[in-house]
Amino acid sequence: MMTLSQSGKQKTQESIHIPMDASKKSIWAWALYDVGNSAFVTVVLAGFFPLFFKTCWSSGAEVTVSTAKLGFAHTTAGLIIAILAPWWGTVADCGAAKKKFLACCTMLGAAGTALLAVVPCGWWHYAAACSVMGSVGFSASLIFYDSLLPAIAPAREAHRVSSLGFALGYLGGGVMFGLCVFASWQPELFGLSREALIRASFLLTSIWWLGFTMPLILFVPEPVQLPRQRFAQSLKQSIARLRSTLQQARQMKSVWIFLLAYWLYIDGVDTVIRMALDYGMSIGLKQGALISALLLTQFIGFPCAIAFGMLGERWGAKKAVIAGLGIYVIIVMWGMIMRTEREFYVLAAMVGMVQGGVQALSRSIFAGLIPKERAAEFFGFYNMVGKYAVILGPALLGTSAYLTGSPRAGIASLLVFFITGALLLCWVKNDRPSDARHQPPSQTF
């Protein structure tokens, strides 16, 4: 995927290799789903939705008011995802229904995306609701998507197969976004207005997403657990496992400190992804420059994430993440004082340099803190914490901008997340730098 991190994806630094003992058809069908859902992140979440939200659906409102509305829309989606995430994980473990639930979640997300194409200007409530639908469907689908990986590749090859999905996601999302940007910049070639082409981008993204879901539905085998559990029984067992993990983690101080630090700084990272375009428009920058900067971040992100992983091997993952958070502090301070489009390009480049590396090496740190024999359970908890991100950040940014009347004050509020997260991370012990080379960088914008 192009950015975000959505919330919980990782990309390997190793070269892509398809294992010979797995079904190539199933592997490629599974990986192609990433091509589809990545378009939602690039075209909608980070691209045209914040742009259109300010210029169309919240047209006439003060820039700080529209920023607050957008921030609370993202916060609402984050809250819904956080509340439902444990239930989604339980359903994913019930067996023999993962593809059905993935299809349902994809249809929910694609429907919310398509509906954005017909929401009239000024109807920001409806646009926000459609965005929430898309975000919830997207995040839920990833749980079932990830749970299908063991069915198509043995554990020793899973990281390489996963890398194929992320690589195709970068390519597919970037291509789709590039085509939509080109169309919106050259409306005369299509005989349509720029507004009509942006609306068409939402509809085309929905179709693209659904289209690349079909290979997975048709060719990926449904994993079956024997004996198959009823939902109530599976839910009871999952609650027991979570309680056991929490009891063990309670005795591990560094785990709790890290999870708190991670929750804070990853909220800041994801808020930058979702709100950067809105902030640029709030301070008067041109839309074309903002979109170009977003594309710049996209293409800088992947190679820099790999380079950041190499830095983690040399320094240790914790030191590298703290350095990345230090750059995020500079990014926020730069954003507070920037005035020109050229300065926004510099900001976009800095984000691309550190975004994927911070997410990837965070996973490496966590891997060095937990017992290896219970890695799956602890990483389930880690992923749950990640889904609770993007709640405080957009709300704090929007509220600060609204109360102070200045979008620059809103962006300054993100310093709390990065500084506090970095300070807490300094207290984390037993970091194992050697784990960094085994952990893939996350997809970024």
Secondary structure, DSSP 8 states (H G I E B T S, - for coil): --S---SS----SS-----TTS-HHHHHHHHHHHHHHHHIIIIIIIIIHHHHIIIIITTTS-HHHHHHHHHHHHHHHHHHHHHHHHHHHHHHTSSS-HHHHHHHHHHHHHHHHHHGGG--TT-HHHHHHHHHHHHHHHHHHHHHHHHTHHHHS-GGGHHHHHHHHHHHHHHHHHHHHHHHHHHHH-GGGTTS-HHHHHHHHHHHHHHHHHHTTHHHHHHS-----SS---HHHHHHHHHHHHHHHHHHHTT-HHHHHHHHHHHHHHHHHHHHHHHHHHHHHHTT--HHHHHHHHHHHHHHHHHHHHHHHHHHHHH-HHHHHHHHHHHHHHHHHHHHH--SHHHHHHHHHHHHHHHHHHHHHHHHHHHTTS-GGGHHHHHHHHHHHHHT-SSHHHHHHHHHHHHHS-HHHHHHTTHHHHHHHHHHHHT-----GGGGGGS------
